[in-house]
Amino acid sequence: MKEYILGIDLGGTNIEGGLVDRKGNVRFKTTKPTDSRKRAKTVLNNILSVAKTVIEKAKANKCKVLAIGMGTPGAVDHATGTIVSGAENIMGWKGVPIVPVLRREFGLPSFVSNDVTLYALGEAMFGAGKGAKEIICLTVGTGIGGGIITGGKIYRGAKDGAGEIGHTTVKLDGKKCKCGSFGCLERYASATAIANMGKQSCKKNGKGLILKLAGGSKDKITAKTVFDAAKKGDLAAKDIVEKTGRYLGAGIANFINLLNPEMVIIGGGVAEAGNILLRVISKSVKTYGLRISTKDVRIVLGRLKTNAGVIGAAALAWQEIKR
């Protein structure tokens, strides 16, 4: 009987679950809306529903589920398996004892950690970072998250708050961030920031390619719109890519100077821009980073794509049950 881990990825919009084997291959993936605006109990029931669906499929196909791994927004108290902070996009999620609930419902060893941290672990074990031991990962989407792998293991910090690269300061006295600080990388280089720069550009130049690719509506401008325009040679869009890459490179350089990793892996929606952004980031890292640390570091795009959340969650459980 083939052995699997049930990996669950809790997002603000959807919950995904799937079986993941020892090589990181995904089977029986299923999805259910999170209902994040409803009570935490509703979200919890949706998680249990996803888990039950996958476990039933596993039994029907004679697959053995060894454990459950789950990625969640926010920080987790690993002594109690409870969500302790940073999950504002899911109402009432703080304080939910997710690990005890999973263990009680399914009778399986269960492990939960921050979703971006698990993205890093998944890429380290099964993706772009396979074979490397010292890795920094960041996901660039609506916000910017980060994860640190050292010695092949997750580095969580004292309160499960390590790796918050999106909330490092890249501009003193800069724009206020939703975290309460000012000048955070997230405010200048996330998909939201890129889209806002695209909209501002259209106010100055209403006939540019960015607006044209958005169908003439500023409200439809996204980070992808900006990158598509840049790839077609639009000067305003290329300027936005340049600014974004400089900020991301400066933020990454700070982490490289601090942690001296072998590799930096970039994922999330903005990473889909590919080399047009990666080139600027790499150049910026060389500008702001110490040569001893940046000379040999590899900066690459993540490989796990749409399965990253489920694979990362399963990677946690695979690692834990081997101890």
Secondary structure, DSSP 8 states (H G I E B T S, - for coil): --EEEEEEEE-SSEEEEEEE-TT--EEEEEEEE--TTS-HHHHHHHHHHHHHHHHHHHHHTT-EEEEEEEEESSEEETTTTEEEE--TTSTT-TT--HHHHHHHHH-S-EEEEEHHHHHHHHHHHHSTTTT-SSEEEEEESSSEEEEEEETTEE---TTS-TT-GGGSBSSTT--B-TTS-BSBHHHHHSHHHHHHHHHHHHHH-TTSHHHHHTTT-GGG--HHHHHHHHHTT-HHHHHHHHHHHHHHHHHHHHHHHHH--SEEEEESGGGGGTHHHHHHHHHHHHHHS-HHHHSS-EEEE-S-GGGHHHHHHHHHHHHHHT-
